[in-house]
Amino acid sequence: MLLTAAAAAAATLIACNAPPVHDGDTLRCAGERVRLFGVDAPELRRGKTPAQPFSNEARLELERLTRGRVACRFVDRDRYGRFVGTCWSNASPDVNAAMIRSGFTTEYRRYSKGQYAKAEAEAKTARRGVWASGAPAR
């Protein structure tokens, strides 16, 4: 049985140990810049543009969740050529959902189509991170 190119790409897995984390939704694994599918993190400081609230907390949470063995399944390539994927680690069976559940990131519904709505609702109900009462706007 032959796999189509789309099916072969969807079956692509990459794995690494304690990958470097760029921000709250991007890490580097197996030579790829990996953007977490369905996760939207606040932007870090860029030049003279100040960091958005919770950007450092989001980055630190992703570092915590990816300290050990990490694997990511390919979903797509974004407009910057990054590997967009769903990831899991020794710390979490679903790093993407864990990041949203932390409240330091939100669901990127434009792409996820509500796949992480339950995780985001949990963060909202618990008033974590960006959902905390009195939290600064992003």
N, C-alpha and C positions, 0 to 999 in steps of 0.2 A: 504494500500500500504506500503510495507516494503522498507526502505532505505538500500542501500548497505553500507558497512563500509566506503568506499571512499566518498560516497555522504553524509553520516552523518558527517564525518570529515570536509568536505568542507562547511557544514552548521554551523560549530562551530563558535560562536561569544564569545568574552570576552570583558568586559567593566571595566573601572576604572576611578578614578578621579586623575588628576595631577600625572601621574606615574613617578617614578624615571627614569631618563635617564642615560644610561651607556655611550653612545657615539652617533655619528650622525646617526646611523642606528639600534640602539638597545635600548629598554626600558623594564621595568618590569610592567606587567599588570595582575591583577587577579592571582598572583602567578606564572605567566609564564614569562620567558625571551622571549621577542618578537623581532625578526629580521624583519625589514621592507623589504618586498618582492620587488626585483628589484632595491634596493638602495644600493650603495656602497659609504661608507663614509671614509674619511681619518682616519688613525689609530692614536689614542692617544698615548702619551708616555707610553712605557712598559719597565720597568727596565731601562737598559742603552740605549735602542733604543729610539731616540728622536721622538717626535710627528711629524706627517706629516703636511704640510701646510694645514690650514683651518680645522684641526680636532676640535679645540676648538670652532670655529665659527659654525661648523656643529652641535656640541652637544648643544650649546646655542640656535640654531634655532629649533632643535627638542624640547627642553624644552619650548620654546615660543609657538610652535604649539600644545603642549600637556598640557598646564596649566589647562585646564578645564576638561570636560568629554571626554573620549576617548573610542573608540570601535575598535576592530580589528577582521577581518574575517580570519580564518585559510586557508592557501594555502598549506603548507607542513611542514615537520620537516627537519631541516638541519642536517649535520653530527655531530653537537654538541648537538642535541636533542632539539634545540630551536624551538619554535613556529614561523614559518615564516608566515607573514600575511600582508594584506592591512588594513590600519587604517584610521580613520577619527576622527575629534574632533570638539569642538565648534568653533575653529579657522579655520578649513579647512575641506572641504568635502572629500579631498584626501591628507592625510598627506604625503604619499609616493611621489606623484607627486610634492607636494609643496616643499619637501626637494630637489628634483632634480632641480626644477624651481629656487630655491634659489641660485644655483651655488656652494653651499658648499659641495654637494655630486654629484655623477654621476650615470647614469643608469647602473645597473649590467645586461647587455644584455645577458650574459650566461644563466641567468634564466628568465629574463623578455621578451626576444625575441622581443624587440622593443616596448613594451607596453607604455613606458615612453619617446619615441623618441621625441614627440612633446614638452614635458616639458624640455628635455635637449636642444633641438634646441632653445627654448625660452631663456634659460639661456646663451647659446653660443652667440646668436644674441645680447642680452643685455650686454654681457661681464661681467656677474656676477661671483663672487667667483673664482673658478679654471679657468674660462674662461676669466678672466680679462686680459687685455694686461699687460704683465710684471709680472703676478702672478707666484709665485714659483712653480716648477714642483712637482707633488705628488710622 
